[in-house]
């Protein structure tokens, strides 16, 4: 079941405008190349067109993203070290099929909202993922410089150097990114005192951008 929220007309228009300015998922074309200095990709969603792919088992953007990202994360160690002092483990490795919220294995989901448009109820479907902000607080806050904003528009977490400290998540109001415990470089340093896995979020298909291609969620949208 998809999460539901209720928003009035003013809040809906404000949110839609902000999403259009900041970027969610959508239908703009990618620059000729995605190399640094040659253009920046901004993605948008036309909320009047998205129907949440209600005729499918899962929204097309969600399925496409899951398919291309499968296998990107190694299997966590067993048992996962219990971190101090939080003593909290976040393990989604046995719930990879979850598609109605963000997880380390599901980097986009479609939220269903009921909007009040001047007294008329309207159902709106909103793809949710990292917005790849122009000035991302999550990237500037990372103490290990694992999160970086690239010239092509993508905000990318380098999972090879991420310790899973989750400072990036604390400055995000939309539960982005998500943490998978039991993987990453922290296991080779101080697995019970330093970090707790790696942080994972949408990277705007940065590897495809470098090839001059579009993110898969854009191409998959019917």
Beta strands, then each sheet from edge to edge (+ up, - down):
strand 1: 4-8
strand 2: 109-117
strand 3: 120-128
strand 4: 147-149
strand 5: 155-157
strand 6: 178-180
strand 7: 198-200
sheet 1: 1+ 2+ 3-
sheet 2: 4+ 5-
sheet 3: 6+ 7-
end
